[in-house]
Amino acid sequence: MQADIDFSHYLKNAGTGLIHLDLAVEGINCAGCMAKIERNLSAIPDVTSARVNLTDSRLALEWKAGALDPALFVSRLAELGFKAYPFERDDAETLEAQRAQGLLRRLGVAAFAAMNVMMLSIPVWSGNVSDMLPEQRDFFHWLSALIVLPAAAYSAQPFFSSALSALRARGVNMDVPISIGIVLALATSVIETINHAEHAYFDAAIMLIAFLLAGRYLDQNMRRRTRAFAGNLAALKAETATKFISATEIRTVPAAAIRPGDIVLLRPGERCAVDGNVIEGRSEVDQSLITGETLPAMAAPGSAVFAGTLIRSGTLRVRASAASGGTLLDEISRLLDHALQARSRYLRLAERASRLYAPVVHATAFLTLLGWLAYGATFHDSIVTAIAVLIITCPCALGLAIPAVQTVASGTLFGSGVLLNAGDAIERIAEVDRVIFDKTGTLTLPELDVTNFASIPDDVIELAGRLALSSRHPVAAAVARAAGAAAPLPGIEEDPGQGVHGYHQGHPIRLGRPSFCGADSLANELLHRDPEASVVAFSHGDTRHVFAVRQKLRADAADVVSGLERLGLAVEIVSGDREPAVRLAAETLGIHEWRAGVSPVDKIARIEELARQGCKVLMVGDGLNDAPALAAAHASMSPVSATHVSQAVADAVFLGERLAPVRTAIVVSRKALRLMRQNLWLAVVYNVIAVPIAIAGLVTPLIAAAAMSGSSVLVMLNAMRARGRGTV
C-alpha cells in the first residue's frame, strides 16, 4: 500500500516551519488534471502550496511542519483518480520513457489495424453502390470487427483508464468524451453488423484511436525532449567528492557530507561536486554551463570553480564554499523547475475552458441526438450523428494549446541560457517596449579587468602578475588574472593597506598604492585621462608603471543594445554609479538616455513614471539595490552572478558573460506569445466550424475522428515552432 511508505527520506525542510515533498503522479494528461489536483490539495488545511509540473508529472507540496501525514496526499490523489509515489528523478525518467514506449506500441497496433480495416472497407464502400451481396458485406464487417475490437481494447487503454479514474472520483476529464465516443462507435458498429446494415464504423473507431495516440505520443515526446535539459543538469552533479581529512590523507565521501571550508581534491576527468576557490594547482576547466563559453577556462590559485564543471588537465585543491543543495548548479536546477512549471493567464484561461468543456461536449451530443429524433430521423442515424459530434468536439486541442507552447519555449530559453522564474514571464517579457539596464554588474562584467595592458611591456606584465598572486586584494587579483600568472614570486610580503613587496634579481619590487610604489605622477596622469579607473602601481628598481583596473563592458553589449533598438525597444541606463562612468558606458553603447547616481527609490520612481506613460518596462539588474526596481517593473531579468535577492525577484535569470540572452528572451517570448494566441484561435475556429457541420449530420464518425485529431496535431506542431530562435 502507498500509505505504508516511509516518507522521512523524501521530506525536505523548506524553511520558516514548512516541509516540502515531491510526488510523482500517474495519469496527468492535460491542464484540466493539473487544475483539479492543485485545487483539491490546496484546499487541505495547513497546505501552503500545491503545484503540478506537467512536464515530468510531478507534484510539489509544501505544508506546515508537523501538521500533516504525507500519506494523506497519496490517499487524496487516489480519491481523485491518480496514483502517486515519492518522486525520484531517475525513476521518473525511466517511467516516462516506458510510458512513451507504451504509447508507441499501442499506436503501432492501432495504425496496423486501421490500415487493414481501411483495406476491408474499400470493397464494402464500392459494393454498396454495385452488386455486393449482403452476405459478403456482413463477412467484411465481421472481419473488421475481429481486427478492430481486440486492437481497440489494447490501444485505447490510456484513454479508458484515465476516464475511469476520473469517473470513480466523480469528475470528468478530456478522456471521458473520447472514451464514450470510442465505445459508442464500436457498440454501434457491432449492432449494425448484427442487423446486416450497410454501414459500420469500425474504421472510424480505430482511426480515432490511432489519431489520438499519435497526438499524445507527439506531446509526450515533446515533453521528454524538454525534460532532457533537466536531466542533463542532474547528470552534471557529482555524487561524491574526495575530501582531505588531514594534510596528507584523503577520503571519498558523499557530496552531501562536504561543508563550507572543507578542502577537496579534483583530478583530471572528474566533475566538481562543490562551489569553491582553488588554493593549489592549475587546470583547464570546462565551465560552459556557467559561462556559456565552450572553450575551457584556466583555473589557478584564487580562481572560483563551480559544481558541475569538468576538470580537464591538472589536479586542483579547492576550498569549498558551498556543496550539496547550495551550489550554483542547484540554484540553476531550482530555477529550471520554475521554468518547467511556468503558468500564465493564457494557461489559466485554457484550464477554465477545458474544465467546462467536457460537460458541454456531452450536453451538445445528447441534444443533437434528441434534435435529430424530434426532426424525424431514425434512432440509428441520430446516434451516429451524436457520436460524430462527441468525437469532433473533443477539447484536446484547447487543452494542449498553451502548455505545449510554454513547455517548448521554456526549453528553448533554457538552451539559450535563460531560466524562467515566474509563471507568466514569457507573456510579460513579450509585451515590453522599453528596457532599462543597471550598469555595474549588468552591462559590465562583475569581475575587474585591466584596461591598459597594451601600453605596458610584456616582461613587466609577467612580473606584476606573479607579484599580484601574493595579494588577496581584488585589484591585485585582476592584475594576476589578466596576466595569466601561474607561480608567485618567492619571498614576497604583504603590507596591509599598502601592497606587497620583496626583492627580485637583487632589486626591490612592489605592487600596490601609487604612493607605496613611488608612482604618484603616473597615477595622476592616468586618472586625468580615465577618472573612473582604479589604479594599482608597480615598481621594480627604477621602473615604474601603473595599471588601470575597472569593470569591463560585456563583450556583446553594444550589439545587444542595437539589436534591441531594431526590435523597436527604447533602451536606457538607470544606475547608482557616478556620472562619468555611466556617461562613458552610455556613449560606448550608443544609449542616448541615461541617469546616474540614482537611488533604489529613484529607480522605482522612474519605472512608475514610464508606466503612467503607458510603457511596459523590462528591468535588467543584478545588485541588492536593484531588487525593488526588478519587482516594480512589468518584467525583469538578472544575470546569474546577481545577488540571491535579485535572482529571487527577477522573472528570469540569464547565464554566462554575454548579454545576448536578454535579446533572445524577448525574441523567443514574442514568438511564443504569438503561438499561444494562434493555438487558442486554432482551437476556437476549429470548433466554430466543425461543431455546426457535425450537428448538421454532414460528417461521419471517421471524418470527425480525423478532424479532431488533426486539430490536436496541428496545435502541437505549431507549438514546436517555438524551438527556433527566430526573429521578430
C-alpha positions, 0 to 999 in steps of 0.5 A: 500500500502507498500509505505504508511508505516511509516518507522521512527520506523524501521530506525536505525542510523548506524553511520558516516551519514548512516541509516540502515533498515531491510526488510523482503522479500517474495519469496527468494528461492535460491542464484540466488534471493539473487544475483539479489536483492543485485545487483539491490539495490546496484546499487541505488545511495547513497546505501552503502550496500545491503545484503540478509540473506537467512536464515530468508529472510531478507534484510539489507540496509544501505544508506546515511542519508537523501538521500533516501525514504525507500519506494523506496526499497519496490517499487524496490523489487516489480519491481523485483518480491518480496514483502517486509515489515519492518522486525520484528523478531517475525513476521518473525518467525511466517511467516516462520513457516506458510510458512513451514506449507504451504509447508507441506500441499501442499506436503501432497496433492501432495504425496496423489495424486501421490500415487493414480495416481501411483495406476491408472497407474499400470493397464494402464502400464500392459494393454498396453502390454495385452488386455486393451481396449482403452476405459478403458485406456482413463477412467484411464487417465481421472481419473488421470487427475481429481486427478492430475490437481486440486492437481497440481494447489494447490501444485505447487503454490510456484513454479508458483508464484515465476516464475511469479514474476520473469517473470513480472520483466523480469528475470528468476529464478530456478522456471521458468524451473520447472514451464514450465516443470510442465505445459508442462507435464500436457498440454501434458498429457491432449492432449494425453488423448484427442487423446486416446494415450497410454501414459500420464504423469500425474504421472510424473507431480505430482511426480515432484511436490511432489519431489520438495516440499519435497526438499524445505520443507527439506531446509526450515526446515533446515533453521528454525532449524538454525534460532532457535539459533537466536531466542533463543538469542532474547528470552534471552533479557529482555524487561524491567528492574526495575530501582531505581529512588531514594534510596528507590523507584523503577520503571519498565521501558523499557530496552531501557530507562536504561543508563550507571550508572543507578542502577537496581534491579534483583530478583530471576527468572528474566533475566538481561536486562543490562551489569553491576557490582553488588554493593549489594547482592549475587546470583547464576547466570546462565551465560552459554551463556557467559561462556559456563559453565552450572553450575551457577556462584556466583555473589557478590559485584564487580562481572560483570553480563551480559544481558541475564543471569538468576538470580537464588537465591538472589536479586542483585543491579547492576550498569549498564554499558551498556543496550539496543543495547550495551550489550554483548548479542547484540554484540553476536546477531550482530555477529550471523547475520554475521554468518547467512549471511556468503558468500564465493567464493564457494557461489559466484561461485554457484550464477554465475552458477545458474544465467546462468543456467536457460537460458541454461536449456531452450536453451538445451530443445528447441534444443533437441526438434528441434534435435529430429524433424530434426532426424525424430521423431514425434512432440509428442515424441520430446516434451516429450523428451524436457520436460524430459530434462527441468525437469532433468536439473533443477539447484536446486541442484547447487543452494542449494549446498553451502548455505545449507552447510554454513547455517548448519555449521554456526549453528553448530559453533554457538552451539559450541560457535563460531560466524562467522564474515566474509563471507568466514571464514569457507573456510579460517579457513579450509585451515590453517596449522599453528596457532599462539596464543597471550598469555595474554588474549588468552591462559590465562584467562583475569581475575587474579587468585591466584596461591598459595592458597594451601600453605596458611591456610584456616582461613587466606584465609577467612580473606584476602578475606573479607579484599580484598572486601574493595579494588577496586584494581584488585589484591585485587579483585582476592584475594576476588574472589578466596576466595569466600568472601561474607561480608567485614570486618567492619571498614576497610580503604583504603590507596591509593597506599598502601592497606587497613587496620583496626583492627580485634579481637583487632589486626591490619590487612592489605592487600596490598604492601609487604612493607605496610604489613611488608612482604618484605622477603616473597615477595622476596622469592616468586618472586625468585621462580615465577618472573612473579607473582604479589604479594599482602601481608597480615598481621594480628598481627604477621602473615604474608603471601603473595599471588601470583596473575597472569593470569591463563592458560585456563583450556583446553589449553594444550589439545587444543594445542595437539589436534591441533598438531594431526590435523597436525597444527604447533602451536606457541606463538607470544606475547608482554609479557616478556620472562619468562612468555611466556617461562613458558606458552610455556613449560606448553603447550608443544609449542616448538616455541615461541617469546616474547616481540614482537611488533604489527609490529613484529607480522605482520612481522612474519605472512608475513614471514610464508606466503612467506613460503607458510603457511596459518596462523590462528591468535588467539588474543584478545588485541588492539595490536593484531588487525593488526596481526588478519587482516594480517593473512589468518584467525583469531579468538578472544575470546569474552572478546577481545577488540571491535577492535579485535572482529571487525577484527577477522573472528570469535569470540569464547565464554566462558573460554575454548579454545576448540572452536578454535579446533572445528572451524577448525574441523567443517570448514574442514568438511564443506569445504569438503561438499561444494566441494562434493555438487558442484561435486554432482551437476556437475556429476549429470548433466554430466550424466543425461543431455546426457541420457535425450537428448538421449530420454532414460528417461521419464518425471517421471524418470527425475522428480525423478532424479532431485529431488533426486539430490536436496535431496541428496545435502541437506542431505549431507549438514546436515552432517555438524551438527556433530562435527566430526573429521578430 
